[in-house]
Amino acid sequence: MSSIEIKVPDIGDFSEVEVIEVLVAEGDTITKEQSLITVESDKASMEIPSSAAGVVRSLKAKVGDKVKEGSVILSLEAAEDGVSAQSAAGTASVPAVGKTAEVASAGAAAVAETTAAAPAAVATPPISTPASPPVVAPRESPAPGQPRAGGTPGNLPYASPSVRKYARELGVDLSLVTGTGAKQRITHEDVRAFVKQAVSPDRLAAGGAGLSVLEWPKVDFAKFGPVETRPLSRIKKISGANLHRNWVMIPHVTNNDVADVTDLEALRAQLNKENQKSGPKVTMLAFLIRAVVASLKKFPELNASLDGDNLVFKRYYHIGFAADTPNGLVVPVLRDADAKGVMEIAAETADLARQAREGKLSPSQMQGGCFSISSLGGIGGTSFTPIINAPEVAILGVSRAAIAPVWNGQAFAPRLMLPLSLSYDHRVIDGALAARFNAYLVSLLADFRRIAL
């Protein structure tokens, strides 16, 4: 046998490319045209194959190196023609690249034992030997969710550069993915299926995220300027965890619409003028809750919750509304809103909001909601995407109303327009249903007399 150096061939117009993976290890027996390293430029990634067969004696390239045409990848003890041909012929029975003769013999013995144990009536199909050795030998498939055996570069997952790049973008560890392609090659579909399984509700509920993502960056902010550190409030810690779970587990879609509330605002102002000495102050939220209840009755899918493969339809109407407090966001629940008028709703929501600001809400006052409303009307904004409050399937975001010119058929007239943003769980509600719900809600707010119909 003779020792030769395997070099980087012509790689086109690139002057230098970075080595992102080393696919073999010292001592591995490789075949001609087998991939040795994966390199990546700013435009593409590619695998560099071997120009000869033999045994790897020393590696000259490592991950992170910059290589170009003519750079030495490894030193190879080239196989003689007879040995090379014999190795190529036996490639189909070798379980993985770099395995020793003893492992190959053990694998053959296991196959023979399995064949002998099979019923005599079942004929064993012949094993066809390929005309030429494969580029990369198939690797043993791990159990689902378990890493592949071995941690050497020779045990890297079997996947194309485009699949590797796709996995890196999604933060997926390919050693956890089982390939379904030819010779257990990992495909784009395998990566997508792995991500879909990893973010499934059952998997996340069990506490396993399933994605191998980069650690949160640790930065010494004081190096760049003065800082002040304050602990998160208890409410923010609790709500933050819930919001993160809901955003990850629920496929959010938001439908935006605007309601003409010119006449409704005039009614609200008139009611407050009449009851300025007695009775609660009527807010737009009270009208919104009343209109939402009527809309939920017409579209009961938005008043439901997922329970496994079942959809639980609720025959009660408990409406949660986001309350801004000094310690963070809380969501008190107005119970049996369908049995209450606007004045009663206004009084009860005002009392719940006061208790929220004072930190006096009990846990029972924040449970059992069917649908939530998050209003930023008193602050500003034109639209936003509110996060659904699980196990609910929808939430209404309300932004600040503003005067806008609206065509009435003859001329533009100034009208008070209220932006509405409905976020919904796409597993339960499709776009058409969400649009119909919003359109119906808009019609009620434009002419509140429709509530009585």
Residue, then its C-alpha position, 0 to 999 in steps of 0.5 A: m500500500s502507498s500513502i497519498e494525500i487527498k486534496v480539495p479539488d476545483i471548487g469553482d469561483f470560491s477563493e476560500v470556503e469554511v469546513i463545517e463538518v468532517l465526515v470521517a475519522e482516522g482509521d476509517t476505511i473509505t471508498k472512492e467518491q465517499s464524502l470526506i468533509t462539508v464546506e460552506s461558502d456564503k452562497a452554498s454548501m457542498e461535500i468534498p469526495s475522496s479521489a481514492a479508496g483506502v484507510v485514513r491515516s491522518l486528518k489535515a482539516k478540521v471544523g472551522d478551517k478555511v480551505k481552497e483548491g489544493s488544500v490537503i484534507l487527509s493522508l490516505e493509505a491507498a488500497e491495492d486494486g484487489v483489496s479495493a475491489q473486494s471492499a467495494a463488493g462487500t460494502a452492502s453488508v457493512p453496517a457503517v463506515g469505519k466499522t472493524a472486521e469483527v463488527a462486520s463478522a458479528g453483523a453477518a452472524a446476526v443476519a445468519e441467525t435471524t435467517a435460520a430462525a425464520p419459518a421455512a415456508v418464507a423464502t429469503p430474497p437474494i441480496s443484490t450487490p451494487a455495481s459500484p460502492p455507495v458514496v456513504a454507507p448506511r448508518e444504524s438507525p437509533a431509536p426515535g428521539q435517541p442520539r446515534a451511537g458514537g460521537t466521532p465525525g465518522n458517525l455524523p448523520y447521513a444527510s445532504p448539505s441542503v438538509r444540514k443547512y435546513a436543520r441548522e436554521l431550525g435548530v434541529d440536532l440531526s443526530l436525533v432524526t431518523g432518516t427515511g430516505a435511501k440508505q437511511r438518508i435524512t430528508h427535508e421531510d424527516v426534519r419537518a416531521f421531527v419538528k412537528q413531533a417535538v412541538s406537539p402538545d403531548r411532547l411539550a406537556a411531558g417537558g421535552a422541547g425536542l429542539s436543540v437550540l443555541e443557549w441563551p446568550k450570556v452577556d456582561f452588559a456592564k462592560f458597555g455602560p451603566v446598568e441596573t438589575r431588577p427581579l421580575s415580579r411574581i405576576k410576570k414570572i407566572s404569566g411569562a411562562n404561560l404566554h411562552r407555552n401558549w405561543v409555542m403550542i398554539p398555531h396563532v393567526t390574527n384577523n384584523d378588522v375595523a368597526d364604526v363605533t361613532d353612534l355607539e360612542a355617542l350612546r356611551a357619552q349620553l349614558n355617562k352624562e345621564n348617570q354622572k351622579s349615580g350609577p357606574k361609568v360606562t366604558m367601551l369594554a362593557f359594550l364590547i363584552r355584550a357584543v362578544v357574547a352575542s357573537l359567541k352564541k352565533f359562532p359557538e366554535l369560538n366558545a370551545s376548547l380542545d381536549g385531545d381529539n375532542l372539541v368541548f363546546k361551552r354553554y356558559y359565557h365567562i369573559g376574561f379581560a386583560a387588566d394592566t396593573p403596576n405588577g404586570l398583566v392579570v386577566p379577571v373573569l366576568r362570569d355569566a356575561d350573557a345574563k347581565g346588561v351593559m350597566e351591570i357589566a360596566a360596574e362589575t368590570a370596574d370592580l374587578a379592575r380595581q381589585a386587580r390593581e390592588g392585588k386583591l383578586s382571588p384565584s377563582q376570579m381569574q379562572g373559567g374564562c371562555f374568551s378574552i379581550s385585551s384592550l389597548g384603546g386607552i394607550g394607542g396603536t392600530s393593531f397587534t397580535p394578542i396571545i391566546n389564553a389557553p385553553e381558550v381558542a380565541i382572543l380579541g385585541v382592541s386598539r385605539a379608536a380614531i376618526a377616519p374619513v369613510w365613504n357613505g355612498q355620496a361623500f366622505a364623512p368623519r367616523l370613529m373607527l375602532p381597530l379589532s384584532l382577533s387571534y385564533d387557534h387555527r387547529v379549531i378555527d379557519g380563516a373564513l370562520a374568524a372573518r365571519f365572527n369579526a364581521y358579525l361583531v363589527s356589525l353589532l358595534a356599528d348598530f347596537r340595536r342588533i343585540a336585541l334581535 
